[in-house]
């Protein structure tokens, strides 16, 4: 491990040092962004490459081109531009960032198809994935977001959907460095370089983001304040990717991603220290590449360490094998199997009596894509899981897709849910918060109906309605005496609608807008029936306008939410507690870039330009947000491609 640490530090120093010397270098070949933009193709929806118009799911793709011209700081920044996605940010710096799809935070997060979700250590006491721990955006070819159930293909975590981070291919040599400076002592440095020599490809990247302090608009007196303690936030990332073409149709690939995020976490008017580290390793062997019957086997080992009041550590290891089989010209099968073992431990004894807990899961799955009549496709799937604590379960899925033309389709999909309890749910045991080893798995079903079309090559329209119903849904509930416990509540229902529109005014101006409504209700088995879950805003809005030409790209984005629950009550110590102080908010962001030459560009980004007081994550005490969003801030920088 010391050798890995030394290598990691060497990569970080050498790459980031390049940001100060590369400006005088020679430009070789600027990266061809269009080569990597595959917005009409996805692999996550069916586990094989398919056109979006051919799959019966609600899919959004963030392309490399979009990542480049909007200069996203991180993946969470990019996901905020996805219609129907709600990124919950618990504040600046080391605070958690997680994604909610279709009103559900049970979202599977993948990097190049490998699971990276945590099973322990979330600030809320339940597991989640912290988006700031993902690889740097400079590595990313595209992000595929599947909204809706993916359990028959991907297993336990894919209830609300799947986010798949797909990194760049190593098919030519190029490099990129950038440096940005901003408000509140923000600094952002990124560097990546790819070498392709013969049949060997190497990609190495590093980034570092720092922010010294934190300002926010106080919702009570409407003044801008600086937090009572510096955030001292740092986020370091190092990635290494090696690929070797063994034959014309086979490939071996190794991937390593490291992230360290540490600093102070604002909460109420206090702060706590939070340090997180991930070391993720992956090895993948592909065969029959570029063939319709391609297959692969991959191994992964993920290590996650979380230091707060004590040091918690999780180790995940597993493998997955998959094979595509063409049965006929209009029928294709995908078969596979997977195994995962997760283990949590800590020095502060925050887990149950053994202080070292494990879970494992074995699974097999089959998916069938059948074009039974021209332009009509039926996708069916079945999965069998055997979980060490939740038992065995067979889940089914079905999707029907009607393709009208290359730009229009209507679809319906349905799937069963089997969501096993996490390590936190089962074994967490800290003062005031207790896991429950007797928890049952969450079960139920979800369905989505939708329509997508492109009108006169100028306007894209997508509309869908979704619904889910779970039995034995797991929730951390108040059990009195200022304590909470993970329990199976009786039922949980979610339903909603998503509408998104993109319109090209002319060669230089584009518009985009979306509206999402989600209703979440819980039956807590207390005689009150279904009651609204007030942790989420029911209405989310997005509106953006973009100008672009050969030199300039400028985006202005309006985001908002409404319908938040502002009711409250005095808690155990007499403070007035709410979910939200205001029932709605509107905020405005911008992104501007200028291409000075083929290799050099400059950019500027502005967040919360209206300096609004609002919060994305629920929680307020005495009419003050526990997780207030940052106030107005800017970052400017330059990027050089060679």
C-alpha positions in Angstrom: 0.0 0.0 0.0 2.9 2.3 0.6 4.0 1.8 -3.0 0.6 2.7 -4.2 0.6 5.8 -2.0 4.0 6.8 -3.5 2.8 6.3 -7.0 -0.4 8.2 -6.4 1.5 11.2 -4.9 4.0 11.1 -7.8 1.2 11.2 -10.4 -0.5 14.0 -8.6 2.6 16.2 -8.4 3.8 15.5 -11.9 0.4 16.1 -13.6 -0.6 19.2 -11.6 2.9 20.6 -12.0 2.2 20.5 -15.7 -0.4 23.2 -15.4 2.3 25.7 -14.8 4.7 24.6 -17.6 2.5 23.4 -20.4 1.5 26.8 -21.6 4.8 27.2 -23.4 4.6 23.7 -25.0 3.8 22.7 -28.6 0.2 21.9 -29.5 0.0 18.5 -31.1 -3.6 17.5 -31.8 -6.5 18.9 -29.9 -9.0 16.4 -28.7 -11.8 15.8 -31.1 -14.8 16.1 -28.8 -17.3 14.9 -31.5 -15.5 11.6 -31.7 -16.5 10.9 -28.1 -20.0 12.3 -28.2 -22.4 9.3 -28.6 -25.6 10.9 -27.4 -27.8 8.6 -29.5 -26.2 5.4 -28.2 -26.3 3.9 -24.7 -25.0 0.7 -23.1 -26.5 0.9 -19.6 -30.2 0.5 -20.5 -29.8 -3.0 -21.9 -26.2 -3.9 -21.0 -25.4 -3.9 -24.7 -24.9 -1.0 -27.1 -28.3 0.3 -28.3 -29.8 3.4 -29.7 -31.8 5.5 -27.2 -34.8 5.3 -29.5 -34.7 1.4 -29.4 -34.8 1.0 -25.6 -38.0 1.2 -23.4 -36.5 3.3 -20.6 -36.2 7.0 -19.7 -32.6 7.8 -20.6 -30.4 11.0 -20.5 -26.9 11.1 -21.8 -24.4 13.8 -20.7 -21.8 13.9 -23.6 -18.1 14.7 -23.5 -18.9 17.8 -25.6 -21.3 19.1 -23.1 -18.9 18.4 -20.2 -16.3 20.3 -22.1 -18.2 23.5 -23.0 -19.9 23.8 -19.6 -16.7 23.2 -17.7 -18.4 21.3 -14.9 -16.4 21.2 -11.7 -17.4 17.6 -10.9 -20.0 15.0 -11.7 -22.5 16.3 -9.2 -22.3 19.7 -11.1 -23.1 17.8 -14.3 -26.0 15.8 -12.9 -27.8 18.9 -11.9 -28.4 19.5 -15.6 -30.3 16.1 -16.0 -34.1 16.5 -16.2 -35.7 14.6 -13.4 -32.5 14.3 -11.3 -32.4 15.9 -7.9 -28.9 16.4 -6.5 -29.1 16.8 -2.7 -26.1 18.8 -1.5 -25.7 19.1 2.3 -23.6 22.2 2.0 -20.1 23.2 1.1 -17.0 21.1 1.0 -16.9 17.8 2.8 -20.7 17.7 3.1 -22.4 14.8 1.3 -23.8 15.0 -2.3 -26.2 12.3 -3.4 -28.6 11.9 -6.3 -32.3 11.2 -6.3 -34.0 9.7 -9.4 -37.8 9.4 -9.7 -38.0 10.5 -6.0 -35.8 7.7 -4.9 -32.3 7.8 -3.4 -31.8 4.0 -4.0 -29.7 4.7 -7.1 -27.0 2.4 -8.4 -23.8 4.3 -9.3 -21.3 2.6 -11.7 -17.9 3.6 -13.1 -17.3 1.8 -16.4 -20.0 -0.7 -15.4 -18.4 -1.4 -12.0 -20.5 -0.9 -8.8 -19.1 1.8 -6.5 -22.0 2.3 -4.0 -21.1 2.5 -0.3 -22.9 0.3 2.2 -22.0 2.4 5.3 -20.8 5.7 6.5 -23.5 8.1 5.2 -24.2 11.2 7.3 -27.8 10.3 7.4 -27.1 6.9 9.0 -28.2 5.1 5.9 -25.9 4.2 3.0 -25.7 6.3 -0.2 -23.1 7.3 -2.7 -21.3 10.5 -2.2 -21.0 12.0 -5.7 -17.9 14.0 -4.8 -16.0 10.7 -4.5 -16.3 10.0 -8.3 -13.4 10.3 -10.7 -12.7 13.7 -12.2 -14.8 15.0 -15.1 -11.7 15.4 -17.3 -11.7 11.6 -17.6 -15.3 11.2 -18.6 -16.5 10.3 -22.1 -20.2 10.4 -21.2 -22.6 9.9 -18.3 -25.6 7.7 -18.9 -28.6 8.2 -16.5 -31.3 5.6 -16.5 -34.4 6.8 -14.6 -36.6 4.0 -13.4 -36.1 0.5 -12.2 -33.0 -1.5 -13.3 -33.1 -4.3 -10.7 -33.5 -7.3 -13.0 -30.3 -6.2 -14.8 -28.3 -4.6 -12.0 -29.7 -5.9 -8.7 -30.5 -4.5 -5.3 -29.5 -0.8 -5.5 -31.1 0.1 -8.8 -34.6 1.0 -7.6 -34.7 4.7 -8.6 -32.3 4.2 -11.5 -28.7 3.8 -12.6 -25.9 6.4 -13.2 -23.0 5.0 -15.3 -19.8 7.0 -15.5 -18.1 6.0 -18.7 -14.4 7.1 -19.0 -12.6 8.0 -22.2 -11.2 5.6 -24.6 -7.4 5.4 -25.2 -7.4 5.3 -29.0 -5.0 8.3 -29.6 -2.5 10.3 -27.7 -3.5 13.7 -26.3 -3.5 15.7 -23.0 -5.4 18.4 -21.3 -4.6 20.7 -18.3 -6.7 23.5 -16.7 -6.5 25.9 -13.7 -9.3 27.9 -12.2 -9.6 30.4 -9.3 -12.7 31.6 -7.6 -14.6 33.1 -4.8 -14.0 32.0 -1.1 -10.4 31.0 -2.0 -11.5 28.4 -4.5 -8.8 26.8 -6.6 -9.4 24.0 -9.2 -6.6 22.2 -11.1 -7.0 19.3 -13.5 -4.6 17.4 -15.7 -4.9 14.3 -17.8 -2.8 12.6 -20.5 -3.4 9.6 -22.7 -0.8 7.7 -24.6 -1.6 5.2 -27.4 1.4 3.3 -28.7 0.6 0.3 -30.9 -1.8 -1.9 -29.0 -1.1 -0.3 -25.6 -3.0 2.6 -24.1 -2.2 4.5 -20.9 -4.4 7.2 -19.3 -3.4 9.1 -16.2 -5.2 12.0 -14.6 -5.1 14.1 -11.4 -7.1 16.9 -10.0 -7.3 19.0 -6.9 -10.0 21.4 -5.7 -9.6 23.6 -2.6 -12.0 26.1 -0.9 -10.9 28.1 2.1 -14.2 29.3 3.5 -18.0 29.4 2.9 -20.5 32.2 2.4 -24.3 31.8 2.4 -27.4 33.9 2.4 -29.2 33.7 5.7 -32.9 32.8 5.2 -33.9 34.6 8.4 -32.4 38.1 8.0 -31.5 38.0 4.3 -27.9 39.0 4.9 -24.8 37.3 3.5 -22.8 35.6 6.1 -19.5 33.8 6.4 -19.5 30.5 8.2 -18.2 30.7 11.8 -15.3 28.3 10.8 -13.3 27.9 7.7 -14.3 25.0 5.5 -10.7 24.0 4.8 -12.0 21.7 2.1 -9.8 19.7 -0.3 -10.7 17.1 -2.8 -7.9 15.2 -4.5 -8.3 12.6 -7.3 -5.8 10.4 -9.1 -6.8 7.9 -11.8 -4.8 5.4 -13.8 -6.1 3.3 -16.7 -4.1 0.7 -18.7 -5.4 -1.1 -21.8 -3.7 -3.9 -23.8 -5.2 -5.2 -27.1 -4.4 -8.9 -26.9 -5.9 -9.7 -30.3 -8.1 -8.0 -32.8 -11.1 -9.0 -30.8 -9.9 -9.1 -27.2 -8.7 -6.6 -24.7 -7.4 -6.5 -21.1 -7.9 -3.3 -19.0 -6.8 -2.2 -15.5 -8.3 0.8 -13.8 -7.5 2.5 -10.5 -9.3 5.5 -9.0 -8.4 7.3 -5.8 -10.3 10.1 -4.1 -9.6 12.0 -0.9 -12.1 14.6 0.4 -11.6 16.2 3.8 -12.7 19.4 5.5 -15.3 20.8 7.8 -19.0 20.0 7.3 -21.5 22.8 8.2 -24.5 21.8 10.3 -26.8 24.3 12.0 -24.3 26.9 13.2 -21.6 24.4 14.1 -19.1 22.3 12.1 -17.8 18.8 12.2 -14.7 17.3 10.6 -15.1 14.7 7.9 -12.4 12.9 6.0 -13.2 10.3 3.3 -10.9 8.2 1.1 -11.6 5.7 -1.7 -9.2 3.3 -3.4 -11.0 1.5 -6.2 -9.3 -1.2 -8.4 -10.8 -2.9 -11.4 -9.6 -5.5 -14.0 -11.7 -6.3 -17.1 -11.2 -8.8 -19.9 -13.3 -8.3 -23.0 -13.7 -10.8 -25.9 -15.3 -10.6 -29.3 -14.9 -6.8 -29.2 -16.9 -4.9 -31.9 -19.0 -8.0 -32.4 -22.7 -8.3 -31.6 -21.9 -11.3 -29.4 -19.3 -9.6 -27.2 -18.7 -10.6 -23.6 -16.5 -9.8 -20.6 -15.5 -10.8 -17.1 -14.5 -8.1 -14.6 -13.1 -8.1 -11.1 -13.2 -5.2 -8.6 -12.0 -4.3 -5.2 -13.2 -1.0 -3.5 -11.9 0.3 -0.2 -13.7 3.2 1.5 -12.5 4.9 4.7 -14.6 7.5 6.5 -13.2 9.4 9.5 -15.6 11.4 11.7 -16.0 10.7 15.4 -14.3 7.4 14.7 -12.7 5.6 11.7 -15.1 3.5 9.7 -13.8 1.3 6.9 -15.6 -0.7 4.2 -14.1 -3.2 1.8 -16.0 -4.5 -1.3 -14.8 -7.1 -3.6 -16.6 -9.0 -6.4 -16.8 -10.1 -10.0 -19.2 -10.1 -12.9 -19.3 -12.0 -16.1 -21.6 -11.3 -19.1 -22.2 -12.8 -22.6 -24.4 -11.5 -25.4 -25.9 -14.2 -27.6 -27.6 -13.5 -31.0 -30.4 -16.0 -31.3 -31.6 -14.6 -34.6 -31.7 -11.4 -36.6 -34.5 -10.0 -34.4 -33.7 -11.7 -31.1 -30.7 -11.2 -28.7 -30.0 -12.6 -25.3 -27.7 -11.2 -22.5 -26.8 -13.7 -19.8 -24.5 -13.1 -16.8 -23.6 -13.8 -13.2 -22.1 -11.7 -10.3 -20.8 -12.0 -6.8 -20.2 -9.3 -4.2 -18.9 -9.4 -0.6 -18.9 -6.3 1.6 -17.3 -5.9 5.0 -17.5 -3.0 7.5 -15.4 -2.4 10.6 -14.4 0.6 12.7 -12.2 1.5 15.7 -15.0 3.3 17.5 -17.2 0.3 17.7 -20.1 1.9 15.8 -21.2 -1.5 14.6 -22.9 -4.4 16.4 -21.4 -6.8 18.9 -18.8 -8.3 16.6 -17.7 -4.8 15.4 -16.9 -6.4 12.1 -19.8 -7.2 9.9 -20.2 -8.8 6.4 -22.8 -9.4 3.8 -22.6 -11.1 0.4 -24.8 -11.6 -2.6 -24.7 -14.1 -5.5 -26.8 -13.5 -8.6 -27.5 -14.7 -12.2 -29.6 -12.9 -14.8 -30.9 -13.3 -18.3 -32.2 -10.5 -20.6 -34.0 -11.0 -23.9 -34.5 -8.3 -26.6 -37.0 -9.5 -29.2 -38.3 -7.5 -32.2 -41.4 -9.6 -32.5 -42.8 -7.4 -35.4 -41.1 -4.6 -37.3 -40.6 -1.5 -35.0 -42.0 -3.3 -31.9 -39.5 -4.6 -29.4 -40.1 -6.6 -26.2 -37.4 -6.6 -23.5 -37.8 -9.1 -20.8 -35.5 -10.0 -17.9 -35.2 -12.3 -14.9 -32.7 -12.3 -12.1 -32.1 -14.6 -9.1 -30.4 -13.2 -6.0 -29.2 -15.1 -3.0 -28.3 -12.7 -0.2 -26.6 -13.7 3.0 -29.1 -11.9 5.3 -32.1 -11.1 3.1 -32.6 -14.6 1.6 -33.3 -15.5 -2.0 -35.5 -13.8 -4.5 -36.4 -14.0 -8.2 -37.3 -10.7 -9.9 -38.8 -10.1 -13.3 -38.9 -7.1 -15.7 -40.6 -6.4 -19.0 -40.4 -3.4 -21.4 -42.3 -2.7 -24.6 -40.9 -0.2 -27.1 -42.7 1.2 -30.3 -40.3 2.9 -32.6 -42.0 5.3 -35.0 -38.9 6.6 -36.8 -35.2 7.2 -35.9 -36.2 10.1 -33.7 -39.5 9.0 -32.0 -40.6 6.2 -29.7 -43.2 5.3 -27.1 -42.4 2.8 -24.3 -43.7 1.1 -21.2 -41.6 -0.8 -18.7 -42.3 -2.7 -15.4 -40.0 -4.3 -12.9 -40.0 -6.0 -9.6 -37.9 -4.7 -6.7 -35.7 -6.7 -4.3 -33.6 -4.2 -2.2 -31.5 -5.9 0.5 -30.7 -4.0 3.7 -27.2 -2.4 3.8 -24.5 -2.8 6.4 -25.7 0.4 8.1 -29.3 -0.7 8.1 -28.3 -4.0 9.7 -25.4 -3.3 12.0 -24.8 0.4 12.7 -24.7 0.8 16.5 -23.7 4.3 17.7 -25.2 6.3 20.5 -28.7 7.3 19.5 -28.7 5.4 16.1 -29.2 1.6 15.9 -29.2 -0.8 13.0 -31.6 -3.7 12.9 -30.2 -7.2 12.1 -33.8 -8.5 11.8 -34.7 -6.2 8.8 -36.5 -7.7 5.8 -35.6 -6.9 2.2 -37.6 -4.2 0.5 -39.9 -5.6 -2.2 -42.4 -4.2 -4.6 -42.7 -3.1 -8.3 -42.2 0.0 -10.4 -43.4 1.0 -13.9 -42.9 3.8 -16.3 -44.7 4.9 -19.5 -43.2 7.5 -21.8 -42.9 9.1 -25.2 -39.9 10.8 -26.9 -39.8 12.6 -30.3 -38.0 15.1 -32.4 -40.1 17.6 -34.3 -38.9 19.1 -37.6 -35.2 18.5 -36.5 -35.6 21.5 -34.2 -37.5 20.5 -31.1 -37.0 17.4 -28.9 -39.8 16.4 -26.5 -39.8 13.8 -23.8 -42.7 13.0 -21.5 -43.0 10.1 -19.0 -45.0 9.1 -15.9 -43.6 6.8 -13.3 -44.9 5.0 -10.2 -43.6 2.6 -7.6 -44.9 0.7 -4.6 -42.7 -0.9 -2.0 -43.5 -3.2 0.9 -41.3 -3.3 4.0 -39.6 -0.1 2.9 -36.6 0.6 5.2 -36.5 3.9 7.0 -34.7 5.3 10.1 -37.5 6.2 12.5 -37.6 8.1 15.8 -38.1 5.6 18.7 -38.1 8.1 21.5 -35.4 9.3 23.9 -33.7 11.1 21.1 -32.9 7.8 19.4 -33.6 6.3 16.0 -33.6 2.8 14.5 -33.8 1.3 11.0 -37.2 -0.3 10.6 -39.4 -1.8 7.9 -42.3 0.6 7.6 -45.5 -0.8 6.2 -45.5 0.6 2.6 -44.1 3.4 0.5 -45.6 4.9 -2.7 -44.0 7.1 -5.3 -45.4 8.6 -8.5 -44.6 11.5 -10.7 -44.3 13.0 -14.1 -41.3 14.4 -16.0 -41.5 16.7 -19.1 -38.4 18.0 -20.9 -38.1 20.1 -24.1 -35.0 21.1 -26.1 -35.5 23.6 -29.0 -33.0 24.9 -31.5 -33.9 28.5 -32.4 -31.2 28.9 -35.0 -27.6 27.9 -35.6 -26.5 29.9 -32.6 -29.3 29.8 -30.0 -30.8 26.9 -28.1 -33.4 26.6 -25.4 -34.1 23.8 -22.9 -36.6 23.4 -20.1 -37.9 20.6 -17.9 -40.5 20.1 -15.1 -40.6 17.2 -12.7 -43.3 16.5 -10.1 -42.8 13.7 -7.5 -45.0 12.6 -4.7 -43.6 10.3 -2.0 -45.9 8.8 0.7 -45.1 6.5 3.6 -47.4 4.2 5.6 -45.6 4.0 8.9 -47.9 1.3 10.2 -49.1 3.7 12.9 -52.8 3.9 11.9 -52.5 7.2 10.0 -52.3 5.5 6.5 -50.2 7.0 3.8 -48.6 10.3 4.8 -46.5 12.6 2.6 -42.7 12.3 3.0 -41.8 16.0 3.4 -38.0 15.5 2.9 -38.3 16.2 -0.8 -39.6 19.2 -2.9 -42.5 17.9 -5.0 -41.9 20.3 -7.9 -38.5 20.9 -9.7 -38.0 23.3 -12.6 -35.2 24.0 -15.1 -34.9 26.5 -17.9 -31.7 27.3 -19.9 -30.7 29.4 -22.8 -27.4 28.8 -24.8 -25.5 30.8 -27.3 -22.7 29.1 -29.3 -20.5 29.8 -32.3 -17.0 28.9 -33.4 -15.4 30.9 -30.5 -18.0 31.4 -27.8 -20.3 29.3 -25.7 -22.5 30.8 -23.1 -25.2 29.2 -20.9 -27.6 30.8 -18.5 -29.6 28.4 -16.3 -32.6 29.0 -14.1 -33.3 26.3 -11.5 -36.1 26.2 -8.9 -38.3 24.2 -6.7 -41.7 24.6 -5.1 -44.2 23.0 -2.8 -41.8 22.4 0.1 -43.4 21.6 3.5 -42.8 24.5 5.9 -44.7 23.2 8.9 -42.7 22.4 12.1 -42.8 21.6 15.7 -40.7 22.0 18.8 -38.2 19.1 19.2 -36.9 17.4 22.3 -34.8 20.3 23.4 -37.3 23.0 22.6 -36.0 24.2 19.2 -38.4 24.7 16.4 -37.6 22.1 13.7 -38.8 22.1 10.1 -37.9 20.4 6.8 -37.9 23.7 4.9 -38.1 27.4 5.9 -39.4 28.6 2.5 -41.8 26.7 0.3 -40.0 27.6 -3.0 -36.8 28.9 -4.4 -35.3 30.1 -7.7 -31.6 30.3 -8.4 -29.6 31.3 -11.5 -26.3 29.9 -12.8 -24.1 30.7 -15.8 -21.2 29.2 -17.8 -19.2 31.1 -20.4 -16.2 29.8 -22.5 -14.1 31.4 -25.2 -11.8 29.4 -27.6 -8.8 31.6 -28.1 -7.1 29.0 -30.3 -7.5 25.4 -31.3 -5.7 24.4 -28.1 -6.4 27.2 -25.6 -9.7 28.3 -24.1 -10.8 30.4 -21.2 -13.9 30.0 -19.1 -16.0 31.6 -16.3 -18.7 30.1 -14.2 -21.1 31.7 -11.8 -23.4 30.0 -9.2 -26.4 31.4 -7.5 -26.1 34.8 -9.3 -29.2 36.1 -7.5 -27.6 35.3 -4.1 -30.7 33.4 -2.9 -31.2 31.8 0.5 -32.2 28.2 -0.1 -31.3 24.6 0.7 -31.3 21.5 -1.5 -31.3 19.1 1.4 -34.1 19.2 4.0 -33.5 20.3 7.6 -34.0 23.5 9.5 -33.8 24.6 13.2 -35.3 27.8 14.5 -36.0 29.1 11.0 -32.4 28.6 9.8 -31.4 25.9 7.3 -29.1 23.2 8.6 -27.6 22.8 5.1 -27.8 26.2 3.4 -26.7 26.4 -0.2 -23.7 28.5 -1.0 -24.3 32.2 -1.9 -23.2 33.9 -5.0 -19.8 32.7 -6.2 -17.6 32.7 -9.3 -14.7 30.7 -10.8 -12.6 31.7 -13.8 -9.9 29.6 -15.5 -8.1 28.4 -18.6 -7.8 25.1 -20.3 -5.1 23.9 -22.7 -5.3 20.8 -24.9 -2.3 19.2 -26.5 
